[in-house]
Amino acid sequence: MWSWWQRETQRWAQYDQHTTNQLEGAFYAQQLQINVSASTPRGTLHYSIDLLRMVQINQTTRFERPVKRDPLAGSATTGVWEYEDLGSWHQYGFNESEHLTSVQQLAFPKTVLWMIRHGRAQSYEIDFAQMTQTNTYTRFSRRIRLHQAPTASTSGRSGAALAASIFAVVGAETSAAASSQSSSVDEILKNAVDCTKDATDADQCPVCIEGFSANKPALRLPKCKGGHYIHGECWKDCWSNNRKSCPTCNVSYALRIGTQPQGSMTTNEIRQDIPGFPAGSGTIQMTFSFPNGIQGPQHENPGHPYTGTTRVGYLPGTTEGREVLALLRRAFDQHLIFKVGTSITTQQPNTTCWGSIHIKTSLRGGPYGYPDPNYLNRVKEELRAFDIK
């Protein structure tokens, strides 16, 4: 089901069953990255799998290989994905189409498809907001669409069904019935286990500030430290209003997507060391580029134009600096680093400006530069607030 590209043999090589199970679980839990290990004659190798960029990264050498996911045989779909070429529409292969359906149902903002072209793996970025396919090398874009099937198969478990069962775990510990085909919140809550007996008299629902009873049972939020309780209907109201984090401790229960406009994040390494970090560690330079555009419904002034920008940021080329880079890339892919609004420094309205995650924009001196021995810890705390860790 999950494979990595072997450049040496020009073939896809399947992961072992244990790693496949890890990857599939992380995929449906909406994780953007997972660490895995593999035993080889050279010893145990450690990798990070980026589930948005669909690449395997050697944690020691930083060498990247393409990764692909082939859905389970018999999985159901609601239609066929197609791309436009020279004015006509062409179907993706079955595996690619099924994967795109699963990713979209899990509300990922984008994904990467790897396809074999002339004996080499070529990657295409799929953007679900813009409904485009972009060649990551040439940056040439095509339109895509989901062509609805007249009827949907009910054999097997669809991506929606699996997403529904994962969502049920968020609400409370679940019964076996939680893996039903329904993805409605009402059906999910109906299948949740009543935890009222575990709540004390002092416990109250943090939304309506009322206690728990047989008529208004307690559901436990499992990701919270120690577990917090909430009424099922109140939890459903939170999700309906796009508040998908615990009202008590703010732990996120869904992939958080910001309002950052479409843009790109590229990196390169320079030999210059950052003050305060080991000699020879070098610097990672991040370049963020955004074109001009029109504001969408998620922005302050929908339908009005906004100006783009190009900004540069810096991280130390240390192990911790590279860890922070991976976290910042996840934040960028979740549209969290920038926003469209009024710039604090220039007071220009309707422009692309920084959000609440701070990036160092100078190598030396000033509030936005180095040395700053606590910066990496601070930015990790800022990212943790978005459940990126």
Secondary structure by P-SEA (a helix, b strand, c coil): cbbbbcccccbbbbccaaaaaaaaaaaaacccbbbbbbbccccbbbbbbccccbbbbcccccbbbbbbbbccccccccbbbbbbcccccccccaaaaaaaaaaaaaccccbbbbbbcccbbbbbbbbccccccccccccbbbbbbbbcccccccccccaaaaaaaaaaaaacccccccccccccaaaaaaaccccccccccccccccccccccccbbbbbbcccccbbbbbaaaaaaaaaacccccccccccccccccccccbbbbbbccccccccccccbbbbbbbbbbcccccccccccccbbbbbbbbbbbbcccaaaaaaaaaaaaaaaaccccccccccccccccbbbbcccccccccccccccccccaaaaaaaaaaaaaccc
